[in-house]
Amino acid sequence: GESVAVKVQRKSARSVINADIRNLKMLVEVVNFFGFSLGFDMLNLIREYNQVVPKEFDFIAEMSNLDLMNLSRMNPAPHPSVANPLFNYITYPTPVEELCTSRVLVMDFVEGKPL
């Protein structure tokens, strides 16, 4: 058999993230109540986090994105100014589509080097 990497989403993952977002909102309310400034718009950051993080839970979308990245490596950029030679050195895992679900992502195992 082939070596694969398996990414499994825990059942409690979404509820933990939702609790984190609620806690962050409460923290912002307390900070605002006492008139403290964090030097940036914390509420806007939480809103953005709330929009982006749920996308991380969609393993079908992640599988599609991996397919798209692998496809883009096979089809060079339409215009030379868009092409980046560094992409020739990047390898993306290929999903094993028949084993993937919304909560399980199975990909070929790609050996890498620590950054």
Backbone as CSV, one residue per row, in Angstrom:
resi,resn,N_x,N_y,N_z,CA_x,CA_y,CA_z,C_x,C_y,C_z
1,GLY,0.795,-1.182,0.000,0.000,0.000,0.000,0.849,1.262,0.000
2,GLU,0.177,2.342,-0.231,0.812,3.656,-0.255,0.756,4.308,1.118
3,SER,1.736,5.156,1.401,1.696,5.952,2.620,0.775,7.141,2.399
4,VAL,-0.091,7.399,3.375,-1.010,8.528,3.281,-0.946,9.346,4.562
5,ALA,-1.401,10.571,4.445,-1.590,11.444,5.607,-3.100,11.565,5.789
6,VAL,-3.549,11.483,7.022,-4.979,11.561,7.307,-5.230,12.713,8.266
7,LYS,-6.134,13.589,7.884,-6.523,14.726,8.711,-7.967,14.473,9.151
8,VAL,-8.173,14.365,10.455,-9.497,14.047,10.993,-9.980,15.206,11.849
9,GLN,-11.205,15.610,11.611,-11.800,16.695,12.387,-12.522,16.096,13.599
10,ARG,-12.169,16.551,14.772,-12.840,16.086,15.992,-14.276,16.587,16.026
11,LYS,-15.144,15.798,16.633,-16.558,16.184,16.719,-16.739,17.511,17.452
12,SER,-15.910,17.761,18.440,-16.073,18.959,19.271,-15.395,20.204,18.689
13,ALA,-14.717,20.070,17.571,-13.905,21.175,17.049,-14.723,22.440,16.807
14,ARG,-15.854,22.324,16.170,-16.658,23.516,15.866,-17.168,24.185,17.137
15,SER,-17.616,23.395,18.091,-18.140,24.001,19.321,-17.031,24.683,20.117
16,VAL,-15.829,24.137,20.075,-14.693,24.759,20.764,-14.367,26.102,20.113
17,ILE,-14.341,26.147,18.799,-14.054,27.395,18.094,-15.147,28.423,18.357
18,ASN,-16.408,27.996,18.326,-17.515,28.921,18.606,-17.414,29.487,20.023
19,ALA,-17.021,28.657,20.981,-16.828,29.134,22.359,-15.670,30.134,22.413
20,ASP,-14.599,29.863,21.683,-13.465,30.790,21.639,-13.899,32.156,21.096
21,ILE,-14.703,32.139,20.044,-15.176,33.390,19.453,-16.056,34.146,20.441
22,ARG,-16.955,33.442,21.122,-17.797,34.088,22.144,-16.936,34.705,23.244
23,ASN,-15.911,33.977,23.690,-15.027,34.481,24.742,-14.237,35.707,24.273
24,LEU,-13.794,35.692,23.037,-13.068,36.851,22.505,-13.970,38.079,22.431
25,LYS,-15.222,37.875,22.003,-16.168,38.995,21.946,-16.399,39.564,23.341
26,MET,-16.527,38.686,24.337,-16.733,39.136,25.717,-15.508,39.917,26.210
27,LEU,-14.320,39.445,25.852,-13.088,40.140,26.232,-13.060,41.542,25.631
28,VAL,-13.466,41.674,24.374,-13.499,42.980,23.719,-14.478,43.898,24.438
29,GLU,-15.627,43.370,24.835,-16.611,44.179,25.557,-16.034,44.698,26.874
30,VAL,-15.301,43.845,27.584,-14.679,44.256,28.850,-13.610,45.316,28.595
31,VAL,-12.767,45.086,27.593,-11.708,46.043,27.254,-12.315,47.388,26.883
32,ASN,-13.365,47.354,26.062,-14.032,48.595,25.654,-14.703,49.287,26.839
33,PHE,-15.309,48.505,27.716,-15.999,49.059,28.880,-15.032,49.881,29.744
34,PHE,-13.821,49.360,29.929,-12.839,50.053,30.758,-12.029,51.092,29.977
35,GLY,-12.318,51.226,28.683,-11.676,52.260,27.881,-10.250,51.966,27.474
36,PHE,-9.848,50.710,27.533,-8.497,50.354,27.108,-8.424,50.307,25.591
37,SER,-7.258,50.592,25.071,-7.042,50.497,23.632,-5.967,49.457,23.373
38,LEU,-6.248,48.558,22.477,-5.270,47.540,22.116,-4.431,47.970,20.914
39,GLY,-4.738,49.124,20.352,-3.984,49.627,19.218,-4.480,49.118,17.879
40,PHE,-5.534,48.317,17.895,-6.140,47.842,16.646,-7.597,47.499,16.932
41,ASP,-8.370,47.340,15.875,-9.798,47.061,16.003,-10.011,45.569,16.261
42,MET,-10.066,45.218,17.534,-10.193,43.818,17.927,-11.512,43.209,17.436
43,LEU,-12.596,43.976,17.472,-13.887,43.452,17.048,-13.868,43.100,15.558
44,ASN,-13.210,43.932,14.767,-13.085,43.642,13.335,-12.255,42.380,13.111
45,LEU,-11.214,42.205,13.897,-10.385,41.012,13.810,-11.210,39.762,14.132
46,ILE,-12.049,39.855,15.143,-12.904,38.718,15.517,-13.907,38.425,14.410
47,ARG,-14.472,39.467,13.810,-15.411,39.262,12.693,-14.727,38.514,11.545
48,GLU,-13.517,38.950,11.222,-12.765,38.290,10.148,-12.473,36.836,10.518
49,TYR,-12.036,36.617,11.729,-11.758,35.275,12.240,-13.008,34.410,12.115
50,ASN,-14.153,34.991,12.458,-15.425,34.279,12.418,-15.817,33.911,10.988
51,GLN,-15.360,34.672,10.002,-15.645,34.372,8.597,-14.669,33.351,8.016
52,VAL,-13.417,33.431,8.430,-12.379,32.591,7.837,-12.317,31.198,8.463
53,VAL,-12.383,31.126,9.767,-12.183,29.851,10.460,-13.177,28.768,10.055
54,PRO,-14.462,29.063,9.909,-15.376,27.984,9.490,-14.987,27.336,8.168
55,LYS,-14.312,28.065,7.299,-13.861,27.496,6.030,-12.807,26.411,6.265
56,GLU,-12.088,26.515,7.381,-11.081,25.507,7.721,-11.719,24.166,8.096
57,PHE,-13.006,24.165,8.350,-13.707,22.946,8.734,-14.303,22.222,7.533
58,ASP,-14.174,22.787,6.352,-14.743,22.196,5.154,-13.659,21.409,4.422
59,PHE,-13.535,20.128,4.751,-12.481,19.306,4.160,-12.746,19.005,2.688
60,ILE,-13.997,19.051,2.251,-14.293,18.866,0.830,-13.719,20.059,0.044
61,ALA,-13.886,21.264,0.585,-13.318,22.457,-0.054,-11.790,22.378,-0.044
62,GLU,-11.219,21.906,1.049,-9.756,21.775,1.126,-9.259,20.775,0.085
63,MET,-9.996,19.674,-0.082,-9.644,18.682,-1.096,-9.678,19.326,-2.490
64,SER,-10.711,20.104,-2.766,-10.831,20.779,-4.063,-9.690,21.761,-4.272
65,ASN,-9.306,22.474,-3.216,-8.193,23.426,-3.316,-6.874,22.713,-3.600
66,LEU,-6.662,21.554,-2.971,-5.445,20.777,-3.261,-5.432,20.333,-4.716
67,ASP,-6.586,19.872,-5.205,-6.684,19.479,-6.614,-6.368,20.663,-7.519
68,LEU,-6.907,21.816,-7.170,-6.689,23.029,-7.967,-5.215,23.424,-7.966
69,MET,-4.562,23.345,-6.809,-3.138,23.690,-6.727,-2.301,22.724,-7.565
70,ASN,-2.621,21.437,-7.502,-1.885,20.460,-8.312,-2.142,20.681,-9.797
71,LEU,-3.367,21.012,-10.161,-3.701,21.286,-11.555,-2.967,22.523,-12.057
72,SER,-2.870,23.550,-11.210,-2.196,24.785,-11.624,-0.697,24.560,-11.837
73,ARG,-0.129,23.585,-11.143,1.296,23.273,-11.371,1.493,22.627,-12.734
74,MET,0.487,21.855,-13.183,0.599,21.177,-14.480,0.331,22.135,-15.640
75,ASN,-0.478,23.167,-15.402,-0.811,24.143,-16.438,-0.151,25.463,-16.086
76,PRO,0.912,25.828,-16.790,1.624,27.064,-16.465,0.714,28.292,-16.557
77,ALA,1.126,29.348,-15.909,0.370,30.597,-15.907,0.162,31.086,-17.336
78,PRO,-0.992,31.702,-17.607,-1.283,32.155,-18.967,-0.374,33.286,-19.449
79,HIS,0.225,34.003,-18.515,1.084,35.124,-18.902,2.395,35.001,-18.129
80,PRO,3.538,35.183,-18.777,4.838,35.010,-18.098,5.005,35.860,-16.841
81,SER,4.356,37.018,-16.788,4.511,37.875,-15.612,3.852,37.271,-14.384
82,VAL,2.940,36.307,-14.593,2.241,35.668,-13.480,3.028,34.451,-12.991
83,ALA,3.823,33.868,-13.851,4.571,32.659,-13.506,5.625,32.974,-12.446
84,ASN,5.782,32.066,-11.512,6.784,32.214,-10.468,7.600,30.924,-10.430
85,PRO,8.898,30.987,-10.731,9.709,29.768,-10.770,9.782,29.040,-9.429
86,LEU,9.504,29.735,-8.335,9.531,29.069,-7.033,8.465,27.983,-6.933
87,PHE,7.382,28.142,-7.688,6.310,27.142,-7.639,6.775,25.787,-8.159
88,ASN,7.868,25.767,-8.931,8.402,24.495,-9.418,8.963,23.647,-8.278
89,TYR,9.228,24.267,-7.139,9.824,23.564,-6.012,8.807,23.231,-4.918
90,ILE,7.563,23.571,-5.143,6.514,23.325,-4.149,5.734,22.092,-4.557
91,THR,5.542,21.195,-3.604,4.765,19.990,-3.844,3.541,20.012,-2.947
92,TYR,2.403,19.726,-3.514,1.158,19.656,-2.755,0.710,18.203,-2.704
93,PRO,0.180,17.777,-1.572,-0.330,16.406,-1.527,-1.550,16.255,-2.433
94,THR,-1.723,15.066,-2.960,-2.878,14.769,-3.797,-3.908,14.032,-2.951
95,PRO,-5.126,14.556,-2.881,-6.148,13.886,-2.075,-6.546,12.542,-2.682
96,VAL,-6.899,11.608,-1.816,-7.472,10.327,-2.231,-8.983,10.525,-2.125
97,GLU,-9.581,11.017,-3.206,-10.955,11.523,-3.174,-11.970,10.508,-2.667
98,GLU,-11.807,9.236,-3.026,-12.794,8.228,-2.625,-12.787,7.960,-1.121
99,LEU,-11.757,8.445,-0.412,-11.678,8.247,1.039,-11.976,9.528,1.824
100,CYS,-12.176,10.637,1.125,-12.398,11.918,1.790,-13.881,12.151,2.087
101,THR,-14.120,12.790,3.227,-15.472,13.201,3.603,-15.381,14.629,4.136
102,SER,-16.487,15.159,4.590,-16.472,16.521,5.132,-15.640,16.619,6.406
103,ARG,-15.370,15.472,7.076,-14.603,15.496,8.323,-13.308,14.684,8.272
104,VAL,-13.022,14.053,7.129,-11.795,13.266,6.978,-11.170,13.600,5.630
105,LEU,-9.895,13.977,5.675,-9.155,14.288,4.454,-7.974,13.325,4.370
106,VAL,-7.941,12.525,3.312,-6.863,11.561,3.101,-6.070,12.025,1.882
107,MET,-4.754,12.139,2.069,-3.873,12.640,1.011,-2.659,11.741,0.917
108,ASP,-2.001,11.743,-0.250,-0.745,11.018,-0.324,0.246,11.695,0.626
109,PHE,1.111,10.904,1.209,2.077,11.442,2.165,3.230,12.061,1.397
110,VAL,3.512,13.321,1.711,4.612,14.035,1.060,5.666,14.315,2.113
111,GLU,6.836,13.751,1.904,7.958,13.996,2.820,8.397,15.438,2.665
112,GLY,8.642,16.090,3.763,9.045,17.478,3.689,10.230,17.769,4.593
113,LYS,10.662,19.011,4.539,11.743,19.479,5.394,11.185,20.527,6.330
114,PRO,11.603,20.517,7.589,11.142,21.548,8.521,11.577,22.926,8.057
115,LEU,10.737,23.891,8.285,11.075,25.269,7.907,11.996,25.896,8.912
